[in-house]
Amino acid sequence: MSDTTEIVRSACIEQLLSRKAEDLIAIDLRQTADFVDYFIICTGTSDVHVRALADAVIEGLKAEGQPPYQVEGYDIRKWVLIDFFDIVVHIFQRESRQFYGLERLWRDAPIEHIEDDVVMDNLIRDP
């Protein structure tokens, strides 16, 4: 994984956690797919929450000089896809996440479940 990919991955996760994303996971697709390295998937509890999560990722990464290549679904807010080339962020409302089941589709790839305390431990170790 390139340094830029790791920076984008970490920044996306930080932004999502800062807005209380639920059921946050990262699927490592480096050995499974040739079009992307990671899917980062989370759930928002409402239209407003999904928008806040998407805004945090888009604006947070723009501020770090990593604007997204493309954003889909922002106006509908049932499933927002934010494409950073090597990283694709999927922000779902619960019903849409269950319906599309990306975790099921990519079940052969390693899945990392991410929680606040894991990120805080990493930030403390890497000053």
Secondary structure as UniProt FT lines:
FT   HELIX           3..18
FT   TURN            19..20
FT   STRAND          22..28
FT   TURN            30..32
FT   STRAND          38..44
FT   HELIX           47..63
FT   TURN            64..65
FT   STRAND          70..72
FT   TURN            74..76
FT   STRAND          79..83
FT   STRAND          87..93
FT   HELIX           94..100
FT   HELIX           102..105
FT   TURN            106..108
FT   STRAND          111..113
FT   HELIX           116..125
//
